[in-house]
Amino acid sequence: MAGGEVGDSRSTSGLTPNSGHVGVTEPQKSPEDENLKTLASQDTQDLKSVLVASVLNLEKLDVDLYRGTHHWVPRTQRLFGGQIIGQALVAAAKSVSDNFYAHSLHCYFVRAGDPKVPVLYQVDRTRDGRSFTVRSVKAVQHGQPILICQASFQKLQPSPLEHQFTVPSVPPPEDLLTVEELIRLHLSKPDLAEDAKKGLNKLLANEVPIEIKPVSPAHFYRFMPSEPRRLFWGRARGYIGEGNMKLHCCVAAYVSDFALLGTAMQPYPNYRAQFAASLDHAMWFHSTFRSDEWMLYECESSWAGSSRGLVQGRIWRRDGVLAASCSQEGLLRVKPVPESSKL
Ligand SMILES: CCC(=O)SCCNC(=O)CCNC(=O)[C@H](O)C(C)(C)COP(=O)(O)OP(=O)(O)OC[C@H]1O[C@@H](n2cnc3c(N)ncnc32)[C@H](O)[C@@H]1OP(=O)(O)O
């Protein structure tokens, strides 16, 4: 489903499986939760490997020119930013030797992506060095750029300088519910209004190729005000396997844009985003990881103002190793939630 992101209406932001589930160390479970887990794990099989087989599988048109198609299109009817970044990184990586690994990318989203036509990716081989290789990618639709991206790749170079922050302490993914399970739980409430049901069923029908388990759903859905910080487990649906680090970075780039910007909205449950879109996105890859295994996403927003929000993200492996960091600024044009929707 669509992740309940910043553009969502109040009917879905009221998703809270139980009012006590706001802490990050002791989730509450019930037999109902356990049944829902079994149900949803069956559903995920249908989307197996869709990211690899379709979204990130670009068609080569000419030297350094590729075409990408869409899988999931958000309700905003503009292309999902993570898809464009992921595809741009795939295109960039195609002309880079296998012993060079993506270590960073910097992107600007300059126009909304049109879901009705494919995206062309034009790659410029900016520089090939002994240790670093840089590629510039322009994503184009209707003859105009929608994204400009620079990606840098490095040969593996060990160093005695090694440090990282400590991974936050949270419940393991096995103890938490997926976004789909949270929606089903909400749908099972007997007093739910018909239009809310309709909206939630629409969300469930979306086929998002990633799985998300919010650590604190009440904050994730902005049911109550909270500090601009969120934690969730995420992974690509399906099996990718070891050995293709380039692909794992592209999948992580896809996932990284999914729930970042909503962090900046968490202190303001009385406002809904009328227009929310990522403006730029940067990412740094630190260590090897498997994007088809649960990774902990830690997002915090250091600033909001001038109709923009700035969010930093850290992506942790389950064993506590910091796999990647990202930063994004997004446009957030908001309006107050009408009194009637708060009921
Ligand atoms: C998970 C998050 C995601 O994946 S988001 C997807 C990835 N990101 C994107 O698609 C963003 C792509 N970039 C863009 O669309 C443009 O760069 C944006 C951010 C819109 C640039 O904004 P701007 O310079 O305002 O563009 P524009 O003049 O074409 O206007 C676009 C619409 O916004 C309106 N607008 C403009 N200024 C204001 C304002 N101050 N207050 C209210 N509205 C404003 C314009 O009227 C225009 O509206 P409309 O589209 O004509 O209805």
The ligand as an SDF file (V2000), in Angstrom:
LIG
                    3D

 52 54  0  0  0  0  0  0  0  0999 V2000
    7.7310   10.6190   -1.6930 C   0  0  0  0  0  0  0  0  0  0  0  0
    7.8970   11.9730   -2.2780 C   0  0  0  0  0  0  0  0  0  0  0  0
    7.9970   11.8920   -3.7590 C   0  0  0  0  0  0  0  0  0  0  0  0
    8.2670   10.8980   -4.3330 O   0  0  0  0  0  0  0  0  0  0  0  0
    7.7310   13.3320   -4.5700 S   0  0  0  0  0  0  0  0  0  0  0  0
    8.1610   12.9780   -6.2240 C   0  0  0  0  0  0  0  0  0  0  0  0
    9.4760   13.5260   -6.6170 C   0  0  0  0  0  0  0  0  0  0  0  0
    9.5080   14.9670   -6.6280 N   0  0  0  0  0  0  0  0  0  0  0  0
    8.8120   15.7020   -7.5470 C   0  0  0  0  0  0  0  0  0  0  0  0
    8.0410   15.2080   -8.3600 O   0  0  0  0  0  0  0  0  0  0  0  0
    9.0590   17.1740   -7.5560 C   0  0  0  0  0  0  0  0  0  0  0  0
    9.3780   17.6220   -8.9680 C   0  0  0  0  0  0  0  0  0  0  0  0
    9.5650   19.0520   -9.0290 N   0  0  0  0  0  0  0  0  0  0  0  0
    8.5330   19.8680   -9.2900 C   0  0  0  0  0  0  0  0  0  0  0  0
    7.4060   19.4550   -9.5170 O   0  0  0  0  0  0  0  0  0  0  0  0
    8.8690   21.3130   -9.3410 C   0  0  0  0  0  0  0  0  0  0  0  0
   10.2560   21.4970   -9.2590 O   0  0  0  0  0  0  0  0  0  0  0  0
    8.1930   22.0820   -8.1920 C   0  0  0  0  0  0  0  0  0  0  0  0
    8.6650   21.5960   -6.8490 C   0  0  0  0  0  0  0  0  0  0  0  0
    6.6990   21.9920   -8.2630 C   0  0  0  0  0  0  0  0  0  0  0  0
    8.6350   23.5430   -8.4410 C   0  0  0  0  0  0  0  0  0  0  0  0
    7.7200   24.3880   -7.8950 O   0  0  0  0  0  0  0  0  0  0  0  0
    7.3580   25.7780   -8.5990 P   0  0  0  0  0  0  0  0  0  0  0  0
    8.5620   26.5030   -8.9780 O   0  0  0  0  0  0  0  0  0  0  0  0
    6.4450   26.4040   -7.6330 O   0  0  0  0  0  0  0  0  0  0  0  0
    6.6520   25.2360   -9.9280 O   0  0  0  0  0  0  0  0  0  0  0  0
    5.4960   25.8850  -10.7640 P   0  0  0  0  0  0  0  0  0  0  0  0
    5.6680   27.3500  -10.8540 O   0  0  0  0  0  0  0  0  0  0  0  0
    5.4370   25.1030  -12.0300 O   0  0  0  0  0  0  0  0  0  0  0  0
    4.1970   25.5490   -9.8800 O   0  0  0  0  0  0  0  0  0  0  0  0
    3.7750   24.2280   -9.6450 C   0  0  0  0  0  0  0  0  0  0  0  0
    2.3940   24.3270   -8.9890 C   0  0  0  0  0  0  0  0  0  0  0  0
    2.5470   24.9490   -7.6990 O   0  0  0  0  0  0  0  0  0  0  0  0
    1.7570   26.1600   -7.6650 C   0  0  0  0  0  0  0  0  0  0  0  0
    2.4890   27.1520   -6.8790 N   0  0  0  0  0  0  0  0  0  0  0  0
    3.6380   27.7640   -7.2190 C   0  0  0  0  0  0  0  0  0  0  0  0
    4.0270   28.5660   -6.2340 N   0  0  0  0  0  0  0  0  0  0  0  0
    3.0650   28.4900   -5.2670 C   0  0  0  0  0  0  0  0  0  0  0  0
    2.8780   29.0740   -3.9990 C   0  0  0  0  0  0  0  0  0  0  0  0
    3.7600   29.9430   -3.5170 N   0  0  0  0  0  0  0  0  0  0  0  0
    1.7910   28.7280   -3.2670 N   0  0  0  0  0  0  0  0  0  0  0  0
    0.8920   27.8540   -3.7290 C   0  0  0  0  0  0  0  0  0  0  0  0
    1.0200   27.2340   -4.9470 N   0  0  0  0  0  0  0  0  0  0  0  0
    2.0670   27.5680   -5.6970 C   0  0  0  0  0  0  0  0  0  0  0  0
    1.5770   26.5620   -9.1030 C   0  0  0  0  0  0  0  0  0  0  0  0
    0.4490   27.3370   -9.2620 O   0  0  0  0  0  0  0  0  0  0  0  0
    1.4380   25.1960   -9.7820 C   0  0  0  0  0  0  0  0  0  0  0  0
    0.1450   24.6730   -9.5430 O   0  0  0  0  0  0  0  0  0  0  0  0
   -0.6480   23.8640  -10.6810 P   0  0  0  0  0  0  0  0  0  0  0  0
    0.2200   22.6430  -10.9770 O   0  0  0  0  0  0  0  0  0  0  0  0
   -0.7400   24.7730  -11.8490 O   0  0  0  0  0  0  0  0  0  0  0  0
   -1.9540   23.5050  -10.0480 O   0  0  0  0  0  0  0  0  0  0  0  0
  1  2  1  0
  2  3  1  0
  3  4  2  0
  3  5  1  0
  5  6  1  0
  6  7  1  0
  7  8  1  0
  8  9  1  0
  9 10  2  0
  9 11  1  0
 11 12  1  0
 12 13  1  0
 13 14  1  0
 14 15  2  0
 14 16  1  0
 16 17  1  0
 16 18  1  0
 18 19  1  0
 18 20  1  0
 18 21  1  0
 21 22  1  0
 22 23  1  0
 23 24  2  0
 23 25  1  0
 23 26  1  0
 26 27  1  0
 27 28  2  0
 27 29  1  0
 27 30  1  0
 30 31  1  0
 31 32  1  0
 32 33  1  0
 32 47  1  0
 33 34  1  0
 34 35  1  0
 34 45  1  0
 35 36  1  0
 35 44  1  0
 36 37  2  0
 37 38  1  0
 38 39  1  0
 38 44  2  0
 39 40  1  0
 39 41  2  0
 41 42  1  0
 42 43  2  0
 43 44  1  0
 45 46  1  0
 45 47  1  0
 47 48  1  0
 48 49  1  0
 49 50  2  0
 49 51  1  0
 49 52  1  0
M  END
$$$$
